[in-house]
Amino acid sequence: MSPSARVGSTAGRWRSAARPGTSSVTSPGSAPSSATAPVCRPGWRARPPTGCSAGSVAATCRTCPRSASRSAGTRPEPHHPSDRRHALRRTTPRTGGAVPAGTVPPDRQTGPVERREQILVAAAEEFDRVGFAGATIAGIARTAGVSQGTLHFHFPTKLALALGVIGEQNARTFDVVSHTDSSPVAALIGASHGIADLLRTDPIVRAGIRLSLERGEFQTATLSFYEQWIGGIVDVFRLAIASGELRTDLTAEQLGSTVVPYFTGVQLVSDVRTRRTDLMPAVATMWRVVIAATADPKHRDRLLAVVEDAFGTD
């Protein structure tokens, strides 16, 4: 098996009907006609016009005599032509205000998958900005542009939201490191560049890393992530030693268990000092140190050139 195929195999382990408001009514001996009439829908109510036999603004389609006449197959009583108040209105869960019929609130403009994604992104932005303790469900819902009820439908608690962010961060991280390269060490250098780029541009990855180091409730999810990450790095270091790229007395397990915390520390300090504006050169320096200490002299210059190509010379 070629080194490229083996690196690719190792990397694979890391990824674990009718229009509303219109009713067609036919009475015996008459031609079909279309009359505008309120349609019963959950959460909607029809405001009857002046003189409506229902006698109450609170009357619903189920109790309105007009609705009964429709169900009996007779032509409904026409609405008063001058009454424009007989319009469907609903109460929004967020503001308590009324929205005219046909207006779709923001949290109904997307499908459930897209809505879940926008909730996760909003939660990640809040967690990254103020941490788990400082974030609130109300704030996250407001940022996402959804009602709190919609948010709770997807994530019943704030803890579930945080765990969802961590899980998505894990998946995105492993997607980046899952690629092939004929050189095992070059594959690791490219993976570290991809993760560093996510940390600078992706709020879910930033928040997931922060949450994983912040609270005990996340220990199981965090431990699983780091165990998978370290295990994958160890496998690639094992290939690097076997191929002769590295010449060192350290084992692949020792290298993997050291380089992952090294990278984690570099990105955390970069975040504290510069909000990760210097992360790329900092990771490049990390690799120069690792290569200088462990690379076989025959491969050292080539691997240093890989670092320069990936991160630049800053």
Secondary structure in CASP SS format (residue, H / E / C, confidence):
PFRMAT SS
TARGET T0000
AUTHOR 0000-0000-0000
METHOD secondary structure of the structure
MODEL  1
M C 1.00
S C 1.00
P H 1.00
S H 1.00
A H 1.00
R H 1.00
V H 1.00
G H 1.00
S H 1.00
T H 1.00
A H 1.00
G H 1.00
R C 1.00
W C 1.00
R C 1.00
S C 1.00
A C 1.00
A C 1.00
R C 1.00
P C 1.00
G C 1.00
T E 1.00
S E 1.00
S E 1.00
V E 1.00
T C 1.00
S C 1.00
P C 1.00
G C 1.00
S C 1.00
A C 1.00
P C 1.00
S E 1.00
S E 1.00
A E 1.00
T E 1.00
A C 1.00
P C 1.00
V C 1.00
C C 1.00
R C 1.00
P C 1.00
G C 1.00
W E 1.00
R E 1.00
A C 1.00
R C 1.00
P C 1.00
P C 1.00
T C 1.00
G C 1.00
C C 1.00
S C 1.00
A C 1.00
G C 1.00
S C 1.00
V C 1.00
A C 1.00
A C 1.00
T C 1.00
C C 1.00
R C 1.00
T C 1.00
C C 1.00
P H 1.00
R H 1.00
S H 1.00
A H 1.00
S H 1.00
R H 1.00
S H 1.00
A C 1.00
G C 1.00
T C 1.00
R C 1.00
P C 1.00
E C 1.00
P C 1.00
H C 1.00
H C 1.00
P C 1.00
S C 1.00
D C 1.00
R C 1.00
R C 1.00
H C 1.00
A C 1.00
L C 1.00
R E 1.00
R E 1.00
T E 1.00
T C 1.00
P C 1.00
R C 1.00
T C 1.00
G C 1.00
G C 1.00
A E 1.00
V E 1.00
P E 1.00
A C 1.00
G C 1.00
T C 1.00
V C 1.00
P C 1.00
P H 1.00
D H 1.00
R H 1.00
Q C 1.00
T C 1.00
G C 1.00
P H 1.00
V H 1.00
E H 1.00
R H 1.00
R H 1.00
E H 1.00
Q H 1.00
I H 1.00
L H 1.00
V H 1.00
A H 1.00
A H 1.00
A H 1.00
E H 1.00
E H 1.00
F H 1.00
D H 1.00
R H 1.00
V H 1.00
G H 1.00
F H 1.00
A H 1.00
G H 1.00
A C 1.00
T C 1.00
I H 1.00
A H 1.00
G H 1.00
I H 1.00
A H 1.00
R H 1.00
T H 1.00
A H 1.00
G C 1.00
V C 1.00
S C 1.00
Q H 1.00
G H 1.00
T H 1.00
L H 1.00
H H 1.00
F H 1.00
H H 1.00
F C 1.00
P C 1.00
T C 1.00
K H 1.00
L H 1.00
A H 1.00
L H 1.00
A H 1.00
L H 1.00
G H 1.00
V H 1.00
I H 1.00
G H 1.00
E H 1.00
Q H 1.00
N H 1.00
A H 1.00
R H 1.00
T H 1.00
F H 1.00
D H 1.00
V H 1.00
V H 1.00
S C 1.00
H C 1.00
T C 1.00
D C 1.00
S C 1.00
S C 1.00
P H 1.00
V H 1.00
A H 1.00
A H 1.00
L H 1.00
I H 1.00
G H 1.00
A H 1.00
S H 1.00
H H 1.00
G H 1.00
I H 1.00
A H 1.00
D H 1.00
L H 1.00
L H 1.00
R H 1.00
T H 1.00
D C 1.00
P H 1.00
I H 1.00
V H 1.00
R H 1.00
A H 1.00
G H 1.00
I H 1.00
R H 1.00
L H 1.00
S H 1.00
L C 1.00
E C 1.00
R C 1.00
G H 1.00
E H 1.00
F H 1.00
Q H 1.00
T H 1.00
A H 1.00
T H 1.00
L H 1.00
S H 1.00
F H 1.00
Y H 1.00
E H 1.00
Q H 1.00
W H 1.00
I H 1.00
G H 1.00
G H 1.00
I H 1.00
V H 1.00
D H 1.00
V H 1.00
F H 1.00
R H 1.00
L H 1.00
A H 1.00
I H 1.00
A H 1.00
S H 1.00
G C 1.00
E C 1.00
L E 1.00
R C 1.00
T C 1.00
D C 1.00
L C 1.00
T C 1.00
A H 1.00
E H 1.00
Q H 1.00
L H 1.00
G H 1.00
S H 1.00
T H 1.00
V H 1.00
V H 1.00
P H 1.00
Y H 1.00
F H 1.00
T H 1.00
G H 1.00
V H 1.00
Q H 1.00
L H 1.00
V H 1.00
S H 1.00
D H 1.00
V H 1.00
R H 1.00
T H 1.00
R C 1.00
R C 1.00
T C 1.00
D C 1.00
L H 1.00
M H 1.00
P H 1.00
A H 1.00
V H 1.00
A H 1.00
T H 1.00
M H 1.00
W H 1.00
R H 1.00
V H 1.00
V H 1.00
I H 1.00
A H 1.00
A H 1.00
T H 1.00
A E 1.00
D C 1.00
P H 1.00
K H 1.00
H H 1.00
R H 1.00
D H 1.00
R H 1.00
L H 1.00
L H 1.00
A H 1.00
V H 1.00
V H 1.00
E H 1.00
D H 1.00
A H 1.00
F H 1.00
G C 1.00
T C 1.00
D C 1.00
END
